[in-house]
Amino acid sequence: MPPKKHSSLDRVLGRLDSLDAVNLTNLVQRLARERGLFEDIFNTLQEGVLVITLDGEIEYANASAHRLIGLGEDALVGGTLWRLVPGLRSSLGIALDDEATMPVVTREFELAYPEPRTVQLYMVPFTGEQTASGRRFAVILSDITRTKQNTEERIENERTSSILLLAAGVAHELGNPLNSLTIHLQLINRKLKKLKEHKDIDSVAESVRICEGEVKRLDGIITNFLEAIRPQPPDLAELNLSDVLAEVLAFQQRELSDREIRVEAETRDDLPLVMADRNQVKQIFFNLIKNAVEAMQPGGRLRIKARIDDDMVYLAFGDSGSGIKQEELTRLFQPYHTTKVGGHGLGLMVVQRIMRQHGGQIGIDSKEGVGTVVTLQFPRKDRRVRMLRN
């Protein structure tokens, strides 16, 4: 490791006890100028910048942070971020509870004051020594309201322009099973004309089974195609997330076993009901488990844990993979952005869209070399009813 470079200011501070009154005054003035310069730099940023403690106490806030949160100058310092943004502390629960391996986290949340908008939070722990109040974090707040709207419009335009290309691919995929279906159906028709009870009846039954398998494959291709070009609004109904998770894990059990992935699912018997679309929630679980499996080597561990508070039901999917680089973390939900070879970059975007349509949120916490935790946040059914009545 190369030796750490020291600035002239560091050298002066190292001789602080030997400075006379004049040099000490000059040092104080220099520090004040440098502080003022950094204040000016931070206040020109469009992003909000906060420094907070583990308890959420705000030690520093730039001008954009005041604007985004809707409080006047110097009104944030000394306040608690968890009180200013209700629900944020709960969504960060798992990340903040594990202080030993504190990950970099990203969250998206809605603010209603002074005007409705969507804000993305990016939080990273300081790597230096702890202060008397414990760990400190740098928090970056970005107003992504317009970006989200533009992204959705761009996705819609790109979807429209790519329909012909998608249709050509789907038509190609449909060709082989259709040919197989045609051949076997012809065989069935010929044999059925000749057979009632005959030794060849077994071969007819085999042809029927082949046809059934090909029909299922066709149905899957068509379903995926339609979901890609025409996402449906959720068909909300009472849903127990534990039951749906058990179904998905049972369906994926063979793949998990083949990859030697150990699954530890901690759900609750008293998990509150949510209002959700069963098939879309299954799609979310399939995508997240698939991503986790692909991020791990054989013998990895997938931990799924449920928790609740007064308003939300949380499901956290944690893998023991290689983690995500900090520079990649804030781009995960962008369309066509992927970190996997051969990936299409739409999986997490689809998950985020479905969660938004359910009134929920998705958050990602990751640390390189440790793994990634994806947290889903669903509104409780009883809370949703109270909100509608209000």
Beta strands, then each sheet from edge to edge (+ up, - down):
strand 1: 48-53
strand 2: 58-61
strand 3: 104-111
strand 4: 117-125
strand 5: 136-143
strand 6: 237-239
strand 7: 262-266
strand 8: 274-276
strand 9: 301-308
strand 10: 312-319
strand 11: 361-367
strand 12: 371-379
sheet 1: 2+ 1- 5+ 4- 3+ 11- 12+ 10- 9+ 7+
sheet 2: 6+ 8-
end
